[in-house]
């Protein structure tokens, strides 16, 4: 019997964990698989191993692991495989397949465009900045740059830059200061994040510290757990099963 194990990132903020669970429960209702369980990579339970144990207890012989990750980085390349390797020693008779991150997808680009529209402000001649969580994996920089290019084309924007809260690549502070030195135009910032908790609060604090008088910096809503993200996830689930 096939099972799907969803792996969300996890958060120190209880609301973040509950948002992920709610999103995944809504997704489970739309996936035609008899056994489906939720787990977390870190900072919350059930853990990955606990999730696999639940699947096996319910009769799973094959488990399709579906990571709730926006981009492919160390979590998918290293952390999840380590946990799966531990589980395989405990359950050598179970076939476990790990799926892909959401990656570069036009539906997610469409959601980013919607975040700009939701500000109810004109952005056609403005600069847009995508802020990623960050990673030491250079593939994350490459992929977010590609997504920025897709958003620029989709929304017919003048300029879309990328930066990160930590890890490799341009930092948020460096990038926004460089944008501020250019000709005076509004800057629209979109956090490329699923949860709107501590990281967004950190972004708001940094904006307040560097914003100049009368300068227009518009912080959009995070990408979030919206319908497009859910559609991408469901597609990744079925790809993994196949």
Secondary structure, DSSP 4 states (H G I P E B T S, - for coil): -EEEEEEE---SSHHHHHHHHHHHHHHHTTS--SEEEEEESSSSSSBHHHHHHHHHHTT-SEEEEEE--SS-SHIIIIIHHHHHHHHHHH-TTSEEEE-----S-HHHHHHHHHHHHTTTS--TTSEEEEEE---S-HHHHHHHHHHHHHHHHHHT-SEEEEEESSSSS-BHHHHHHHHHTSSS--EEEEEE-S--SHHHHHHHHHHHHHPPTT--EEEPPP--S-HHHHHHHHHHHHHHH-
